């Protein structure tokens, strides 16, 4: 306990001393969070349902139990949150929702039939129900979903059965019901407790509502809170107050996300005025203050943006160096080679492949009616992708890369293979964000704030994009000189 508290104090002190010039230097450019590598922008629309099935057949051994995880996407909400970046449909039409459940049940049956036909024995150890708002399903619809999932898993004996919850859609009695169905971890979309911020983003709920749903003295679930910084009307003071309310409610874990305003992709975000939002420098300081506040309150910092109590499995995995990363973020080390998605827009990962399902409901229904898995796009990774993915995951999960470990696994000479990347890391070293040794890279406490910037040094696709950008602009300048 003393060692943990000492480590937290050391980390907190380093963050207090963070130079504002450093923030301006590194936060002027966006960096991926690397839930996947290559990132989604590099995936191909030519990856079809046939490619998906062939890749599954090649990846999954026959007549052998295969540990895996499932993600199920329920794309409906009662109200629109203006900041949302998920694929959702706002409706009060129960017939529309009931129609969808029948189709996702058919998709589950199709997957089960595929496993049987190919002598594949799924051993599902984790299920994550996300959205949208999974708790917008009626109890009858939820019961049917659990029954269908039983085709693939023993839902009462999972390592983790997680449910995303909009606190405005459930009662205290509902919480007992979900527990009876095998749910053992819940994630509340809190975002912010300030009334002005909540009104601006169309998501109003008071801390008292949460405390009634999960009273600390009889808590049955592992509880996570999702928070977002960078929303309209947030200030350092208002977000500090939100963190204080969160500390009182005492969740086991906290996810602290950066709001990314992309109205060109998510049209409803046009309802938010960028002039009302904190600028990049303010956002970063807001984040740093929150990190320091949570560390000082005994939470441990996990990866880029997660925090957990010391006795939580996520914090233990971070301390032990066994932290993992999957399509839903950080994991306690239970990383499965097979993660499959069900429902529109869901993402899967297995072997050398990433795959995403169709986003549009009409197209999703059409695909199921044709007896095809609803695949929109995907990516098949080459040897270089696999290698770079492991280096990036080591950086963002553990803040550490052992050259020897990578060399043994991939039969390369690290310093030769990544000669250019290691040269680029000297800038980070000069700024005190990491230390380069003959046999390893070690991210320093202050470097945790910018760890995704460090990780992107190994992103070949970003390197190639930058080269294309430079070549294009050099050509434009050359053409301008010719014209002159």
N, C-alpha and C positions, 0 to 999 in steps of 0.2 A: 504493500500500500504506500509506504514512504517513497519507494522508487517511482511508482506511478505518479504520485503527487509532485515529486521533484521534476520528472520529465514534463509534466503539464506546465509547471512554473517556468521551466527553461524555454519551452515552446512559446508560452504566452509572452515572456520577456522579449524574445526575438521578434515577435510580431509587433509588439509595442514600438520597437525601435525601427520598424520598417520605414524606409525613406519614401516620401511622396513622389520623388523623381523616379524611383524604381517602378512605382505604380504606373506613372505616365509612360514610361519606356515600354513596359510589357503589355499593358492593357489596351494599347491603341489598336491592336489586332486581335480578332477573335481566334480562338483555338478550339478544336474539337475536344469533346469529353471522352472519346474513344470507348463508348460502349461496344462498338465494333471496330475492327480494322481489317480491310479497308472500310472507310466510313460510307454511309448509304449513298452519297453522291457518286461513288465510283461503281455502284452495282449496275447490272445490265438488264434492260427490258427484254432481252432475248432469252432470258432464263425462264423456261416454260414449266408447266406442270409435268411434262414428260421428263425434263431434266431433273426435276425435283424427285420424282419416283425412282429414276435410275440412280441418282446420287444416294438416296436412302438405301436402296438395295445393295449398292456397293459398300456403303459405310457400316450397315448394321449386320453383325454376324448372325447366322441362323442357329436356331435351337439352343440359344444361350440367353440368360437374363441380362437385360441391358439397362442399367440405371439411367434415368432421364428425367427431365423437367418439362412441364407444360405451362404455357401462358394462354389464357382464354380472354379474348377481348369482347366486352359487352358495350356496344357503341352508343348507348342512349343516356341522355340526361334530361332532367325536368326543366332546368334553366341553363342558359348559356353563360359561362364565365368568359369574360372578354379577353383574358390573357391566355386561354387554353391553346395548346399546341397538339392535342390528341384528335383522332378522327372520331367525331361525335355527331349525333343527330338529336336535336331538341324536339321532343314530342310529348304530348299527353295522351296519345292514341294507343291504348292498350292492345288493340288488335294488331297494330304495326309491330309492337314489341313481341307479342306472342308469335307472330309470323316468323320473326327473326329467330326466336328460340328453336322453332321446328327445324330451321335450316342449319343452325349450328349443331343441333343434335345429329342431323344427318352427316355433317362433316366429321363428328366424333365417330359415328358408325363406320364411315368410309375409312378412317384411319385404322380402326380396329380390324376391319376386314382386310386391309392391306397387310397388317402385321400377321394375321392368321394365314393368309395366302402365301406369304413368304417365310413362314416358320420363324417369325421374330417374336421374342417374348419380352414385352415392355415391362420394366420395373420402375414405374413412376414414383419418384421420391419427393418431388416438389410440385405444387400447383400454385399458380398466381392468377387470381381473378382480377382483371383490370378493366379500364374503360376510358371514357364514359363513366357510368356509375353502375357497377354490378348490383348494388343494393337497391337499384330502381326496379329490379325484377320482383314480381310478387312472390310470396312464399311458395305457391304452387309451382311457378316457373323455376324458382331456385331449387326446389325439391327434385324436379325433373332433370335439371342440369346435374345435380349431384348423382342422381341415378345413372345418367349416361356416362359420367366420368368414371363410375365404378367399373365400366367395361375395360378401362385402362389402368385403374389404380384402386388400391384400398385406401379410401380417403380418410379413414380414421387412424391410419398408421403411417402418415407421411412425415418426413423430416420437417417439412414446412408446408402449410396450407394458408396462403395469404389472401387477404381481401382488401381492396381499396374501397374507402368509404367517404361519401359526402355526408358530414355529420347532420346536415339538414334533412336527410332522407330516412333516418332511423330513430328508433326509440330504445330505451333501456331494455325493454322486453325483447326487441329484435336482437340485441347483442347476445342475450342468452340463447336465442334460437340459432344464431350463426355458430356459436360455440358448440352447440349440440350436433351440428352438421360437420364438425371436424376442423373448423377454422381455428388456427392457433396463433396467427399473427395478423394484425390489422394496421392499415395505414390511413390516417386521416389527412385529407387535403385541407390544411389550415390556411396556408399562404401568408396571412397577416391578420392581426386582431384590431388594427386601427379602423374605427368606423368610417372615416373619410376614404381610406384606401379600399375598404370592402365595398363601399357604395360605388366607387369608381369602376371597380372590376366586376360588379354585379354578383358578389358572393358575400352575403351578410350572415354572420353567426357570432355569438358571444362566447367568451371562454367558459361561462357558466354552463352552456349547452354541452361542451365537451366533458366537463367535470361530472355531469350527471350521467353521461354515457359510460364513463370508465372511472368510477370512484377508485382511488388508489388502494383503499383497504380491502377491496374484493376484486381486484383486477385478475381476469382469467387469461388475457391475451398478452403476447408481446406487442407493444404499441409503438408505432412510428408516426411522426408528424412530418408532413411536407410543408416547407416554408419557401417563399419566393422573395428575393430582394431585387429591386429595380422597377417596382410597380409605380403607377401614378400616385403622387402626393406622399410617397414614402420619404422620410428624412432620417438622418442618423438617430434623432431623438425618438421618432415614432417607432422605428424598427427596434430600437433598444427596449422600448416598452413592450413590444411584442415578444421579444426574447425573455423578458422578465415574466410575462404571463405563461410562456411555454415552460419555463423553469418551475413555476408553481404547479403546473399540471404534470410535470415529471414523466414525460414519455421515455421509453427505453432507448429509442433511437430518434434521430432527427436528420432529415435530408434538407440541405440548405441550397436551393437552386437559384441560378442566375436567370432573370427574365430576359428572353431573347425576342425582341420586337421584330417580327417578320410578317407584316401585313400582306406582302406580295405572295406569301405562301398560305398564311392563315387569314383569309379576308376579314373575318370578324374582329381581328385586332385593330382594324381601322377605327373601331369605336373608341380606342384609347388614343389620347393626344400625347405625342412624344414630348411636347413642351412641358407636360406635367410630370415627367419622369426624371429621376436623378440622373446626372450625366455619368459617364464611365468612371471618372475619378471618385465621385461620391459613392457610386455603387460598390466599388472595390473597398473603400474605407468602411462602408457599411458592413460588408462581408467580413473584413478583418476584425472589426470591433465585435461582431457576433462570434467569430471563432474564439477570440480572447475571452469573451464573457462565458462561453460554454466550457472552455478549458478550465477557467477559474472556478467553475461550478462543479467540476469533477467529471465532466464528459470527456471521452477520449476521441481524438480526431482520426477518422478513418478515410483514407483515400483523399479525394479532392474535396468532397462536399458532404460527407456523412459524419455523424457523431453518435457515440453510443456510451451507455453507462459501463463502468469497468467490468461488471459481472455479466454483461451481455455477450453472447457468442460472437457478435461481430467485432467487438473490441478485443476479445481474446484472440480471434483469428489475426487481427492486425498486429497484436503484440508478438504472436508466434510466427509471423511471416507466412501464414497460410491463407491470407485473404485472397479471395477470388473475385472475378468480375464476369457477369453474364449480361444478358440483354435487358435485365431489369435493374442493373447497377451492381453494387458490391454484394458479395455473398460471404458466408462464414467459412468458405473453403470447400463447401460441397459443390464443386464445379463439375458439371456433367458434360460429357462429350456430345450428348444429344439434348438439345432444347428445342421443342417444337411449339409453334404457334397455331392457335385455332381462332377463327373469327376474322372479320375484315380488318386489314392493316396490320395484323399481328406479324411478328418476326420470329424466325427460327434459325438455329445454328446447329450444324452437325458436321463432323469430319472437316472437310475443306470448304464447306458451303455455308453461305448465308442465304436466306430466302424471306421475302415479304409477300403477304397475301394482298389480294385486291382490296382497294379501299372503298369503292362505291358499292352500296347495298344492292342496287339492281344488277350490277355485273357479278357481284358475289353470288346472288341467287341464281343467275344464269349459269354460272360455272357449276354450282352444286347440282342443278337440274340436269346438266349434261354429264354428270358423274365424274367431273374433273375437280381435282384440288384447285382452289382459287388462287393460283400463283400470279403475282404481278411482275416481280423482278427478283433477281438474285445475283450471287457472285460466287465463283469457284476460285479459291485461293491457290496461288502458286507457291513454290518453296520459299521464295523471298517474302511473300505476304505472311506466311506462317512464322517465319523467323522474326520479322519485324513486329508482328503482333505480340509475340512473347516478350520482347524487349520493352515495348510500350506498356504492356500490362504490368510488368515488373516495376516500372517507374511509377505508374499511377496507383498501384496497389501498395507496394512496399517501399517506394522511394529508394530502390537499391537494385543494381544489376551486377551480377557476378559474371565476369568474362569467362571464367573457367567452366561454369555451369552451362552457359550457352554454347561454348566451344565443344564440350563433350556431347551435347545433345544434337548439335547440327553440323558437326565436323567442319568447323570453320576456324579461322584465326580472327578473333574479334577485332583486334586493332587494325588488321588489314581490311577486313570486310567493311568496317564502319569508319574508315580513315577520315573521310570528309565530315561525317557526323560528329566524331570526337573532336575534330578541329573546331566545329561550330559551337561545341559546348564550352569552349574556353571563355566565351563572353559571359555565360552564366556563372562560371567559376570566379571570374573577376568581380562579379556583382555579389558574390557570397551565397549564391543559390544552390550550389552543389560543390562537391569535391571530386576531382578526377584522380584516381590511383592507377597504378600499373595493371591492376587486376579487377577494378570495379568502378562503378559510378555510385556516388552516395549523395542523395538529395539532402540539403541542410534544412533546419527548421524553418527559416524564412523562405526557402525555396518551395515549401509546401503550398504557399499561396499561388505560385506560378507553375505548378508541376505539369499542367497540360501543355504549357509553352515549351517546357523541357522535352516532354514526350514527343511533341510534333517534329522535333529535330530528326526523328527516325521515320517520319512519314514520307515515303518515297513519292506518293501521289501529290502531296503538297509541294515537294521539291520540284517535281516535273511541271506542276502548274505554275510555280514561280518562274521556272526557266522559260515556259511558253509565254508568260506575261512579259518577261524581260525581252525575249526575242521579238515579240509583236511590237512592243513600244520602241525598241531600237529600229525596227523596220519603218515605223511611222515617222520617227525623227529623221531617218535617212531620206525617206520620200519627201519630207518637208524641205530638207536641204537641197534636194534635186530641183524641187519647184522653185526655190529661191534662186 
